[in-house]
Amino acid sequence: MKEAFLHYVWQYQLFDTEELYTTAGERLTIISPGRLNRDAGPDFKGAVVRIGNLTWAGDVEIHIRSSDWYRHKHQQDEKYMMVALHVVYEHDREVERMPGELFPTLSLEGRIFNGLYDQYLLLTGGLELQPCSSFLDNISPMVIRGQLDTMLLERMLRKQNAIRETVTHCHGDWQEALYRHLAIGFGLKTNADAFELTAKSLPYKVVKRHAESALQVQSLVFGQAGMLGVAEGDDYYLRLKSEYDYLRYKYQLTPIEMHHWNLLRLRPQNFPCVRLSQFAEVLHSIPDLWGELTRNSSMDYWWKRFSVSADDYWSFHYHFNKKTEPHATAVGEMTISLLFINVMVPILFAYHKFRGEDELLEETLNMLEAIPFEQNRITRGLADFPHQHAADSQALLELYNNYCKPRRCLECAIGDCIVKSSIVKSNNHENGK
């Protein structure tokens, strides 16, 4: 027996509630099971129960065995003194509130609906990415769609918290926050931290002041990334270094160190210098990032704006001063999609939420429907779910990472339907149907 399962059983009262008695023989009536508490303290808050002739309002603590109360040292924690009812599966010892006064205890052993726990184990015990895959044919499409919509909203709210934290660090400057998150987006997973450090070291107001000059923007970006520390190089390198040395002195800038950059096991198009040049070109071509985003939120518009190429120099280089065969340097379609998914939509969502513009939140989420479905190891493993566009792939990533992977199936509407279906099957079997 697992405690998470007992929480589920208690929350939805999935046991025989007729003729209930405490382990001390007192008549028990459950008026309200309370609300699940995800913070420290008893498992359910605000429960109401009648024990004998007295009605109690308080907390409910749930354990597999009564003795777990002492094993978890609840007797030493004042938060548990307001427990009105101790709910256990197996009652193996009495628990005292104080010497001579027992906690009222309800044992669920023999009362949980038949088949419920077996179905729960069947659902959560598999090794698949998607433990419910073999059950989905019997689940209403409305339930599945409802869960995915919930997951998308949860993902955006979670990302909103990170964005709001960035805005706070930027003293309420949403444009600076957008600039930093855009930098992280260009870094992808491999160099996201290095890009973020570069952006933090180079205020956007400085970049914007020199946005008309592609050379100056590139010199600021490469210089702050720590890429212009060598004295000698080819003509392009020396022009950048000359501009940067002047601008660095003018704005008292301190570059990050080279050790922050990951230069190994990268595809050529993801080499830091190419990405930095692409990022610089976006900053040069879109000098008012925040203004353009708030005025133009269509995917078509931003697809064109992000369809830039690195400086021509990088068509023959992956690193400074080392010439290569010619190659493409345009920002790829997948990168543009990821920038839109991971930067533009979340920051617009966070901004509308911050301003209380709830009527625009759904419209912002709908922007993801104009972007292709993301193909990766996780989304391919969840192919039995709807997979039409990026809104679906974002929802599936959230579902997998926060529900499927930790096996929180009982907190998912889909898992809830699967487990509860065993009650119907069991009742039909008992009735000879």
N, C-alpha and C positions, 0 to 999 in steps of 0.2 A: 504494500500500500504506500502511496506517495502523498505527502502533505498537500501538494498543489491540487491533487485530485479531490481531497477532502474539502479544500476551500471551494472548489467548483460545486461539489455536492451540496455544501451548506448554502452557498450563494443562491443557487437555483432550487433549493429544497428538493433534491432528487433522491428522496428516501421516504419511507413510510412514516408519515407524521401523525398517524392515528394512535391513540392510546400511548402517548409518550410519558415516560417517567425518568427521573434522574436516577443515578446509581444508588442514591439513598432511599429511593421509593417514593419520592414526592411527585405529584402530578405536574406535568410540564406542558405549556402551550406556547408556541412560537407566534408572536404577534408580528414581529418584523425581524428578519435575520441581520439587519444592519447593512452597512456599506463596506466593501473591501478596502482595507487600509494598506497602501503601498509604502507607507513610511514606517519609521520605527514604532514599536509598540504592538498592542494586540491586533489580531488579524482582521477583525471586523469592528467598526465603530458604530455607535448609535443603535444597537439592537434593542428590541423590547421583547421581554419574555414574561410569562406568568408562571410562577413556581408556587404550588399550593394555592393559597388565597392572596398572595402578594404579587404585584406587578413590578418588574425591575426594568429600568432603562440603563444600559451600560454597554460594555464591550464583550466580545466573544473571542476567546483564544482557542485555536484548533491544533491538535497534535495527533500523531498516530497512536501513541500510548500516553496514558495519564502521567507516567513517570518522566516523560519528556519535559514536563514543567520544571522539574528539579534539574534535569540534565542541561536545560537551557538557562538555568539560574534565574528564572522569573521571580522567585521568592525574594531576590535581592534587588528587584527593580520596581520602583514605586509606580511606574506606568501601568503595571499589571494589577494594581490594587482595585481598579474600577471594573475588573472583569465580572460580568454578571453570570456568565455561563462558560464552562469549560467543555468543549466538544471534542471527543476522541473517537478513534475507531476501536481500540482495545483498552478497557479499563483494568489496569494492572496494579494500581495502588491509589489510595486516597491522597488528595492534595488539600493542604490546609491554607486558608487565608491568614489565619493566626492560630496559635495553639488552641485546640478545642473547637475551631470553626472551620468547616469544610467548604471548599468551593463546590457549588452545584455542578454536577458533571452529567453530560449526556453521552452514552456510548452508541455509535452508529453500527456496530457490528451486527450483522444479520438484518439490517434495515435498508441498506442501499439497494436500489432497484437492480434486479437481475440483469446481468450482461453488461452493465454500464462500465465496470472497471476493465473487463476483458476487452471491450471495444476501445477504451482509452489506451490500453497497452498495445493493442493491434495498431492503432493510429500512430502512437509516439515511439514505438519500438523499432521501426525500420531504419535503414541506413540511407535512404534516398534523400536527395535534396528536397524533394516534395513528398512528405510522408503521406499526404492525403490523395496522391495521384490515382490510386485504384478505386477511390470512393467518389470521384468528382462526377461521374456520369449520373449519379443519383442525387446530386445537389442542384437545387434550383439555380438557373443562370442569374436570377435577381440577387440571390444571396452572394454568389461569387462576385458579381459586379459591385454590390454594396460594400463588400470587404475590400476590394481593390480601390474603390473611391475613398474609403476610410484610410487605407494605407498611403495613398497619394497625399491626402491632407496631413496625416501624421508626419510624413517625410518633409513636407514644406514647412510645417510648424517647427520641426526639429532644426531644419536649416535656418529658419528665421532666427532662432536663438543665437546661432553662431554669427549671423549677419548683424544682429542687434548689438552683440558684444563688440564686433569690429567697429560699428558706428559709434559706440560709446568711447572706444579707444581713439577714434578719430574726432572726438569732441563734437559729435552730432553732425559731422560732415558726410553726407550720403555719397557725394561724388568721390571723396577720398576712399570710402569703403568699397565702392564699385571698382575703383582702380586697383585696389589691393586684391579683391576677389578675382578680377579679370587676370591679374598676374598669376595668381594661383592656378587659374584655369589653363593658362598657357604652359605652365610647368607640368601639367598632368600629374600623375601620382609620383613619378620618379623624381622630379625636381620642383615639386610644388612648394616645399619649404624654402628652397633657395630663391625661387621667384618671389615668394612672400617677403623674405628678408630684404631682397633688392628693392621691392616697392616700399617697404617701411623706411628704408634708408634714403629714399628719393621722393619727397613730398610731391603730390600731383600738381600743386600750384606752381612748382618749379618747372615741371614738364610742360604744363599748359602755357607758361610764359614763353617757351621756346618752340611751341608746337608747329609754327610755320616753317621751321628749318628741320628737314629730315635728318641732316647730318648732326645737328645739335641734340636732337632727341636720341638718336642712336648713340652718340657719345655719352650722354648721361646714363642711358640704360646699361650699356656695356661697361662704362666706368664704374658705376655703382655695383655692378655684378662682379667686380674684381677682375675683369678680363683685360684691363689695359695697364697692367703693372709692369710689363716688360719695356725696356727703353728702346729697343730696335724692332723694326718690322717693315712690311711693305707700305706702299703709298697710302692705301686705304686705312691701314692700322694707324699710321703716323698722323693722318688727318684727324681721325677720331681722338687719338691721344692728345693732340694739341688742343682741340676744342675742350676736351674733358678737363685737362689740367687747368685751363682758365676758369671753367664753370665750377670745378671743384673748389678752387680758391675763393671764387666769388660768393658761393653759397655755403662755404665751410662744410662740405660733404665728406662723409667717411664711408668708403666702399666696404662691402662684405668681403670675406676671405674666400679664396678659391676652393678650399676644402669642403665648402657647403655643396658644391656641385657634384652630381653623379655623372661621370663621363663613360661608365662601363655598361656593356650589355644593352645598348640603346640602338634602335633602328636609326639609320642616318637622318631621316626626316625629323627625328626627335632630339637631335644633338642640341645642347643648350644654346650655342651661338646662332643657329638657324631660328630657334624658337624666340630668342631674345630680339633678333632682327624683325621677326614677324610682329612681335609685341610692340616694338618701337614704331613700326609702320602703322599699326592701328592707332597708337597714341598720336602720331603725326597727322593721320587722315581724319581722325575724329577728335578734334580738340575740345569738344564739349560733350564728353561721354554721358554725363548724367542728364543734361538737357535733351540730347537725342533719344535716350532711352525712354524718358517720360513722355516724349512727344510721338515716338514711333516704336511701337511694340510688336510689329508684325515680323514673322519669321522671314518673309521674302526680303524685307528691308534690311534686316541684320545679316542675312545671308550674303547680300551684296557688299555690305560694309565690312564684313569679316573676310571676304574673299580677296585678301591681299597677298602679296609675295614679299619675301625678304629682299633686302638690297641686292642688286645684281651681283655684287661681289660674292655672295653666298651661293650663286649658281655654279661657282667653280671652287668653293671651299666648304669644309665642315668645321674647320678650326682656323684661327688667324694664321696667316703666313704659310699655310700648307695647301698648295693647289691640288685639285682633284679633277676628275672627268666631269663634264657638265651634268647637272641634275636639276630637277624641279624644286622650287622653294615656296610654292603657294601653300597657304593654309588649307589643309585637306577637309573634305566634307565631314568626316567623322569628328575632327577637332571643332569645326564650326557647330555641329550638333551638340557636342559636349559643352561648349561655351554657353550655348543657349540654355541647355538643360540645367547645368550646374551653377551658372552665374546669373544670367539675365533674368530668367523666370523667378528663381528664388529671391533675388534682391527686389524685384518689383513686388512680389508677394509680400515680403517683409515690410516694404514701404507702405503699401496699401493697408496692411494690418496695423502698422504704427499709426497711420492717420485715421484709422477707424473707417476706412472705405470698404466695408465688407461687401458691398455690391460689386466691387471690382475683383474680388478674390477668385470667384469662379471663372471669370473672363480670363484672368491671368493663368489659371491652371489649364484652361482650354487651349492656350498657346502651345502646350506640349503635344497636342493632337496633330499639329502641323509638322512634327519632327518624326523621322523614322524610328521604329522600335530598335532599341539598343541590343546588339548581339554580343553576349559574353558568356562565360562559363555558367553563371548563375541563371541568366534569363533563358539560355538554351535548355537548362535542366528543368525549367518550369514551363515547358512548351505546352502542357495540357491546359494552361490558363489562357485567357484572351491575350493576344499579342499583336495589336494593330499599330500602335504608335508609341511615342516616348512616354506618354502618360501611363500606359500599361507597364512599360519596362521599369519606370521609376517606382510604381506601386509594387511590382513584383520584387524588386530589390529590397524594399522596405519590409515586405512580408517575409521574405527569406531571412534577412539578417536579424529581425527582431521577433519573429514568431516561429518560423519553420526550424531554423538552425538551433535556437535554444529550446525547441519543442514546447513552445507556449501555445499548443494547439487549443487548449480549453479557453483561451482568451481571444480566439479567432472565431468569427461567426461561422466559417466553414467547418472548422473542427468541432464547434459546438453542435452543429446540425448532425455531423457524423456520429458523435458520441451519443447524443440524445436519440438518434434513430434506433439504437439498440433497445431502448425502452419500448418503443412501438413494436419492434420485432419480438421482444420477449413477451409482451402482452398478447400479441397475436398467437404466438406459440402456445401460451397457457390457455387461450380460449379455443384452441383447436383449429385456428384459421390457417 
